[in-house]
Amino acid sequence: MNAFHCNCKLAISKGSTSCLDAFTKAELRGIYAETYGTEDEAAADKEEALSDGVHLGKVTQQLLIAYCSMKVPAKKRRSDHQLGNLWEFNKWKLLEKQVCYSAWKKARGGADRRHRTLSKCKLFDSTAPNPVPNESNCP
């Protein structure tokens, strides 16, 4: 992640080119492991996992949980949904430190396509404050 430079306003205000510069390597590995699991967990799941030890269903589930933890009630309802969006993402945090969305995605891992899908989940239009993450709620 040393080569990652978001160059966002938040990073520049701290005299850096990346929001991730505020974290140690160990902290970044821990955040990444929340999504992908540890090497021991990957070895235990190897039978049902892909050849590289990553089980995409579990990665998706962990990313969905991470998105759920970032959502807040929407201040304004947008008209792009019949009832309006009930939830929004206004601050992205890693280990209680605010980062930009690009840095959050980079630290969490996962393909851009997966992040686009998850950020548009019907789950976030639910009236429940903390619905159970379920990939079937996604387009």
Residue pairs with C-beta under 8 A, 6 or more apart in sequence:
1 20
1 28
1 106
1 107
4 18
4 20
4 103
4 106
5 17
5 18
6 17
6 18
6 19
6 20
6 100
6 102
6 103
6 106
7 17
7 18
8 19
8 100
8 102
8 103
10 19
10 98
10 99
10 100
11 17
11 18
11 19
11 21
11 100
11 103
14 21
14 22
16 22
18 103
19 98
19 99
19 100
19 102
19 103
20 28
20 99
20 103
20 106
20 107
22 97
22 99
23 31
23 94
23 95
23 97
23 107
27 95
28 107
31 94
31 95
31 107
31 108
32 107
32 108
32 109
34 62
34 66
34 108
35 59
35 62
35 63
35 66
35 108
35 109
35 110
36 42
36 54
36 59
36 62
36 109
37 45
37 58
37 62
39 53
42 49
42 53
42 54
42 55
43 53
45 53
45 55
45 58
46 53
48 55
49 55
50 56
57 135
59 109
59 110
59 114
60 114
60 118
60 135
61 133
61 135
63 108
63 110
63 114
63 115
63 118
64 118
64 121
64 123
64 133
64 134
64 135
64 138
65 133
66 108
67 89
67 118
67 119
67 121
67 124
67 133
68 123
68 130
68 131
68 133
70 89
70 91
70 92
70 93
70 104
71 87
71 88
71 89
71 124
72 87
72 88
72 89
72 90
72 91
73 86
73 87
73 88
74 84
74 85
74 86
74 87
74 88
75 88
77 83
77 84
77 85
77 86
78 84
78 85
81 125
83 125
85 124
85 125
86 124
86 125
86 126
86 127
87 124
87 125
87 126
89 101
89 119
91 98
92 98
92 99
92 100
92 101
92 103
92 104
93 99
93 104
94 103
94 104
94 107
99 107
105 112
105 115
117 138
117 139
118 138
120 138
120 139
121 137
121 138
121 139
122 137
122 138
122 139
123 131
123 133
123 134
123 137
123 138
126 137
131 137
